[in-house]
Amino acid sequence: MKRFAAGLTALFVAGWASTASAQEEQGRSGPYIGAGGTYAIESIDSNALGDYDNSWGYDIKAGYRFNPYFALEAEWQHFVGFDGPGEPDLWMIGVNGKGFILPGPVQPYVLVGIGYTGSDTPQPTPPDNKSTEAWGARFGGGVDFYLSRNFVIYAEAGYVLPFGELDHLGAIPITLGIQWRFF
């Protein structure tokens, strides 16, 4: 009975150590790049501009994970042509801070970012506005699915909130993409 208990204990400790090692491996520090497709749900002020439909777009990012719980990334998102008056594009380039909630092969996270937003089509801005660029914020959350040590699939949802003269051109992007973790 003592041998059985000792063997079971050794098996448990070995399994726990390998799980901890795998979680540490996935939460390791280092750089990454990623790209994905985005479906943006319009949050455009219809009183100011009229009615719009949602838009497709893309997402490109590069970041650095500092520890198992925090990463900083640069991101470019572009929503190509909301169907409506002037068919405005909306883009944002910025920096996000990502906080990871759980270690392991499935890692949920929250993010907050700030960046520069713009509309590539000036027609939808109200006539008294000349600018088509402004600062903006990004809020959201998502989950990383580790398929291997370096290959990650991510799913993300958020809110792009332009400030100032573009505050009427918001969007709710839903993104599915892939990442490559270096090292």
Salt bridges, closest charged atoms under 4 A:
GLU25 OE2 - ARG149 NE 1.97
ASP59 OD2 - LYS61 NZ 3.92
GLU73 OE2 - LYS61 NZ 3.43
GLU73 OE1 - LYS98 NZ 3.53
GLU75 OE2 - LYS61 NZ 3.75
GLU75 OE1 - ARG138 NH1 3.24
ASP89 OD2 - HIS78 NE2 3.42
ASP120 OD2 - HIS78 NE2 3.36
GLU156 OE1 - LYS61 NZ 3.22
GLU156 OE2 - ARG138 NH2 2.97
ASP167 OD1 - HIS168 ND1 3.85
